[in-house]
Amino acid sequence: MTDHALRLLRQDRRLAELAAFPFDFDLDRAAHGHVEEVRLASGGPLETVAGDDTGGTYFVCADGSVLYASSEGAAGIIGSSVDEALELVIGLPGWRGCTGLSPEDGEERILAHVAELEDEIREYCSIDEERDELRAALGFPARSPVELVVRLRAALLRTEPDFVLLNAEEGCAYDRMGPPGPPVWEPVLAAGRADLARLREGDRTAWREVAEDPVRRRVTLRAAQFDRAEGDLDLLRHLLRHETRSSMTDELRLAAVLVGLHGDTGDLPLLLEVRETDFDTACGLSDVPEPGAGADELRQWARTLDESMFGADPSDEPLSTWTDLARDQGMTDLARVTLIRELDRLLMDRSRLHRPEAPRTLATALLRGLARDFEELGDLPQALRAQRLYAALQETAWDRVSARHTLARLEREAGRLPQAADSLAAVRDTLAAPGDDSLRHWQRVNLGRHVAEEHYRLALALAGAGRLEEARALLTAADAILDELSDNAANGVRELAGRCAASVREAAG
């Protein structure tokens, strides 16, 4: 980590005062912290080193990069070290107004924009002599505004996915400062595009390695979806044969479609063989043309599926396609950040979703999927955000009980035991007064069993945490639910109930 200049500022009061005014990098403001509690989505550490008079804060990340967070909820990396960030704020004191600039704007426009910003600053204070003095004392060269703008843009583009800042309490992400960056599918497809190029070159090692690796195979098929070539038929056949090992995946159907689009009737036996791989695949490819079909019929079958399910524009793919592939390739932070931004978008539409006329089906499906995806990533706070909104949107008593039960489980696993108890209380209230007939058989089905089990598991957790009164109360509620269950539904719950009762008694001494 390069922090030579920061050490000089901390050692020399005169230099620290110059950095604070007029360059608004105030070390003294570090003691006050940011305007709200924040954390990185990646879970990495943050050290507050300075602030500015607008309420913004300069943080140092684990690799030395400096993250600036404004008081209005935007954040971005502005340097790979404190020294680099200091060069920026001293050499470009109006840098906050330059985050939208890019090298494509051209030198003339950049210089004009920077000059305008600095003239506005000079109306209130001098900066030129102070800049020369501070640069000389810290050993910084006199870089041109154009070079500093280029460096700023490059730093801002590094913000996602590793340095996305979250409100620590609510979990929502700060807005991205500066350029938007590439769409999520670009980094996700990068390895697949490289593998596709190797396959096209006839690299036999690549043909074996890609085909044998389920993740590389899937990503390569997605790359082929958006980069179609006449000469790809042999490699598509090769990938299709191997994708049958994964049963009925979306990529298996995609491979069959890409093969079918070539219209070679000699591929019909292969497609029919693939269809018979297993029951799921037979259902997923049930409409494959039968033997004797012509080239036009084969192409039409493939074209119909292509238009309804795939297509050639990656931006038309469901977001889950890219987040799933990102996660499977080990791009966990990219998947997490993309999902957080999607959840933030849904939460922004929360008031609209609660209107009686609002179409909720798509939103609730997205929220259920987001909660599941976050749980698979091990991000329980974000899973809870998604599940809370999902539960709030449920209309039938059955769906409310099911959603609240899942919410209680996530809260328990996240260590939020009082909140989990509140969620289970809401479940019991709905069971007692459902308001519709969707729960008329809850005592005889798995929903009742799951609800009883979660009551006992939470009671065990409360007892283990020393919350004995709450544990006893929940144990009583759990026993009441168990008494209502049919014998079939209660099977497997009684052993847990006995263990829970013994644990509560033991904890009570």
N, C-alpha and C positions, 0 to 999 in steps of 0.2 A: 504494500500500500504506500503510495506517495503522499506524504503529508508534511513535507518540509515547510511549506508556506504556512500551514496551520500552526505548526510549532512556533514559528516566528511571531505570528499574531498573538498567540497565547503568552509569549514571553515579553512582548514589547507593547505597552499600552498605547503608545502613539500610533503604531501600525493598526492595532485593533480598532482604535477610534476612527481612523481613516477608512477601514473596511466597512465599519458600521455606517459612517456618513462621509461621503455621499453615496457609497456603493451598496448600502442596505444589506450587508452581510454582518449581522450583529451577534458576536459570540455571547454576549450577556443574555440574549433572549433564549438561549438554549436551556437555561434553568427553568424557564416558564413552560417549556414543552409546547406541543401543538395545541390548537384550539379544541381538539377532541382526541380521545384515545384512538389510535390507529395501529394496524399491523399489516404485514405483507401477506398476500394470499398464499405465497409459498411457505409461510411460516418462518422465514429467515429473520435474523436479528436486525434491529434498527437502532442507531445511535444518533441522538439529536446533537448537532454541533453548532447551529446558528439559527437565527430567525430574521424576519424583516418587519418593516413597520406596517405591512398590510395584514399581518397575522400568518404569513407563510412561514414554512419551516424547512430547513435543510437537514436531511438525514444521511448518515453514512451506512451503507449496506455491508454485508459480510465480505464481499469481494472488493470493497473500497469505493464502489460507485456511489455517487451523490444523487439522492432522490430529493427533488423539491416538491413540496405539497403546499398548494395555496389554501387560503381560508375559505375559498368558494367551492372546494371539492374537486380540484384538478391536480394531477401529479404526473411527474415525468423525470427520467434520468437526465441530468444536465452535464455530467462529466464522469469519467472512469475513475477519478480520484478527487480528493478535496483540492489539490493544487490545480487540476484541470477546471474544476468548477469555479475556483477563485479567479483564474485567468479569464473565464467567461464573464463573471459579474463585474470585474474591474474593467476589462477591455470592451465590454458591451453592456453598459449600465442599464440600457433599456431592453435587456434580453427578453423580458416577459412579453414584449410587443413584437418579438421576432420569431416566435415559435411557429408561425405559419409560413415563414419564408423557406425557400428551397433553392439549391443551385440553379435550377431551371429558370428561376426568376431573372437571372442575369446580374452581372456586377453593377450595372448602372442603377437598376431598381433597388437592389439591396443597399447600396451606399446611400441612395436618396432616402430610403425608409429609415435607416439608422441615423442619418443626419437629422431628420425631422424629429425623431425620438430624443436625441441628445439636445437639440435646441430647446425642446420643451423642458428638459431637466435643468438646463442652464438658466431658465427663467426664474428658478428658485434657488439654485446654488451653483457654484463652480465645480467643474469635474476635471479639467484638463491638467492643471498643475498637480492636483491630488492623484490623478491617475499615473502621471509620470513618476511621482515620488513613490507611490506604492509598488508600481511595477519594478522600479529599480531596487527597492529594499527587498522585495521577494524574489528577485531574479527572473522575472517574467519578460519575455521578448515582446516587442510591440507588434503584435499580430494585426493583420488587416481585419476590418469588420466582416469581409466576405469569408475569410478563413474561419472566423469564430462562428459565423452563421452555419457554415458547412459542418463544423464540429458539433454544434448544438443539435442540428437536425439528426446527425448520426447517433448522438447520445440518446435523443428522445425516441428514436426508432428501436432502441434496445430495451425500452421500458417493459414491453410485453413479450413473453408472459412472466418473466422471472421477478419483476419488480412492481407488480400491480398492488396498489395500496387500498386497504379496506378500512371502513369505519369499524372499529373493534366491537362495538356493541351491536350494531344493526347488521353488519356483514356485507353491506353494499360497497361496490367498488367506486373509487374516485374516477372521474372522467379522465380520459387519456389526453395529455397535453401534447400539442403539436400534431404531426402527421398521423393519419389513421393506421398506417402499417398495412401489410399484405393481408388478404383474406385468409381465414383459417385453413382453407384447403391447400394453399400453396405449400406451406411447410409440411403438411400431412402427406401430400403427394410427392414430395421431392425425392424420397428414396425409391418410390415406385416408378417414377419417370426415369431415374437412373438405371433401375433394373430392366425396364422396358427397352431402353436403348441398348443394353448389353444383350438382351435376347434377340433383338433385331440384327445385331452384329454377328449373330451365330455363335456367341460365347457358350460352349457346351457346359462349362462349369456353372455358368449362371443358370442355364436351363435346368440343371439338376438342383442347384441350391435354392433357387426361387420356388421351384415346384415343390420341394420338400418342406419348405418353411411356410406354415399356414398364414402368418401375418404378412410376410413379404409377398406371398402369392395373392392375397386379397388386395394389397395396396397396388401391386402391379396391374391387376385386373381393373382397378379403378383408374389407374393411369391410362390404360388402353381404352377405357370408356370415353375419355375426353381427348384422346389423341389417336384417332382411328386411321388405319392405313391398310391398303389393299394387300400388302404382303404379310399381314399378321396372322393369317388363317392357321398356319401350322403351329405357331406358338400359342394361339388361343385354344386350339384342340388339346395341346399338351397341358395347359393350365386347367382346362375344363376337366380332363381325366383325373388330375390330382385333387381338384377341389371337391370331388365326390367324397373324399375322406372326411370332410367337415360336414357331411350331410347337407340339408337344405338351407344353405346360407344365401343371403342376397347376392353374394358374389358368384355363387354357383349358377343362379338364374341369369345373372349378368353375362357370365361366360357363355352360357347356352345361347343367349340372345345375340351376342357379338359373333358367335360362330354362324348362327342362322342368318344373320344379315348378309353374309357372303353368298347365300343362295346356292350352295353346293349340295345337291341332293345326295351325294355320297356321304354326307355327314348325318343323314337321318338314322342309320343304324347306331352311330355313336350317341346321338341325342336320346334315342329310345333306350339304349343301354344305361345311360346316365339316369334316365327317368326311373328305371327299375332298381336303383341303388338301395333304397329303403322306402318305407311307407311315407315318410314326410316328403321325400323328394318326388315320389310318385304323385302326391297331392299337389306339390308346388309346380310341377311340370306336366300336369295332367293333359294339357291341351297341345302338347307337341304333335306336329303333323305325323300321321301314320305312314308306314311304308307305301310307296307308290305316289306320294305327293310330289307335285312339281316344284320347280325352283321358285316360281312366283308365289305359290302357297307358303313355302318355307319362309321366304322373305317377308310376306305379309304377316305371318305369325310373329316373327322376330320384331318387325317394325311396330306392330301393335303393342307388344310388351315394352319395347324401348320407349315409345312415346308416353305410355302410361306410368312407367316405373323408373326409367333411367334418363335418357337424353344425353346430350353432348355438352351441357353447360354446368360446370361444377357448382355455380352459385345457386342452381335450382335444386340441388340435393338437400334433403333434410339435414339440419345441423347435427343430428345424432350420428349421421354417417361419418362425419369428420371427427367428432369428439370420441367416438368409439375407436376409430382407427388411430387417433392420436394417443389415446390411453394404451392401446395394444402395442404401439411402437415405443412406449416408455416416455411419451411426451405428456407427462402427468400435469405439469403446470399449464401447458397450453390447453389441455382439455378442461382443467378446472376453471381457468380464467374465462374461456369461451362460455362455459356453462353459467358462471357467475354473471357475466354480462347479459346473457339471455334471461336469467332469473330477474335481474334488475329491470329489464325491459318489461317483463310481465308484471312486476310489482308496481311499476309506474302506471300501468293500465288498470290497477286494482279497482279504482272507483268505477271505471267503465265495466269491469267484469261483474260488479255487484248489481248492475242495473237489471231489472227483470227481463228486458228485451235483449240483453247481451247474449251472444252465442258462446256458451261456456264449454262446449264439448272439446274443442281443440285446446283451449287454455288448460282445462283440467287434465287432459291427456299429457300435455307438455309438462305440467307441474309434477304429475305422478312420475313421469320419466326422469325429470330433473332430480327429484328426491332420491330415486333409485340410483341414478348415475353418481350423485355426490356420495351416497353411502358406499358404493363400490370403490370410489376414490379414497374413502376413509375420511371424508370431510363432513363430519356430523353437524357442525354449525350451519353449513350451507344446506345440508339435507333437511335440517329443521326449518330453515326459512321457507324452503319449497313446500314442505309438508304442511306447515301452518296455513299457508294460503290455500293449498289444495283442500285441506279440511274445511276451511271457511266457505268454500264454494260448493260443498256437497249439499244436495237438496233432499234426498230421501233419508229416512232414519237409518236404514241399513248402511248407506254410504257414509253417513256421519259417524256411526259407530266404528266402521272399519277404518276410516281415516284417522279418527281420534285414537284408536287403539295403536295404530302404527306410529302416530305422533308420540304417544306415551312411551312406546318402546325406544324410539330414537332419543327422547329426552332422558330416559333411564340410562341408556348406553353412553350418553354424553355427560352423565353425572349430574343432571339437572333434576334431582329427585322431587323437590316440591312442585315443579312444573309438571312432571309426569303424574304426580298424584292429582293435580288439578285436571289434567286431561282425562284420567280414568274416572274422576267424579263426573265430568261431562258425559262420558260413555254411560255411566249408570243412570244419569238423569234421562238420557235418550231412551235407554232400555225401559225405564219406568213410564215414560210418557212419549212414545215415539211420534205421534201425530199422523202416522199413516200405517198401512198394514204390511210394510216391507219386512218387518221384524217378527212376523207372527210365528215363525218356526225357529227363532234364533237359538232356543234351548236345545234343539236336536241336531244342529249342524256345527261345522268346524268354527264358525264365527264365535259361537258361545264358548267353545273350548279354548280358543285363542284368547278371548277376553279374560276368562278365568285364569289362564296361565300367566298372563301379563300382570294381573293383580298379585298373584303369589310371588312372581319374580321381583316386582317392585317392593313388596313387603320384605323380602329377603334383603334387598339392597338397602332399604331404610333401616332394618335391624343392624346390618353390617356397618352402617354409618352412625350408629348410636342414636337414631331417631326412633326411640322405642314406642312412644305414644302414637306416632303416625303409623308405625309398623303394625301395632295392635289394631288400630282402626281399619287399616287396609286389609289385614288378615280377616277381620270380621266381615268386611264387605265381600272379600273373595269367597269365603265359606258360604255366604248367602247366594252368590252366583252359582257356585258348585252345586248347591242343593237344588237349584232350578234345572240343571242340565239333565238330559236323558242319560241312561246308562252308557249308551254308545259314545255320546259326546264327552262324558266324564272319564272315560277310559284314558289312562295315562296322566290325568290331572291329579288323581288322588295321591299318587306317590309324591308329587311335587308339593301338594297341600300338606302332607304329613311332614315332609322335610322342612317346609316353611314354618309350620307350627313349632317344631322342635327347635329351630334356630331362634325364633322369637323368644321362646321360653329360656333358652340358654343365655341369650343376650340380656334378658331381664334378671338373670342370676337366680 
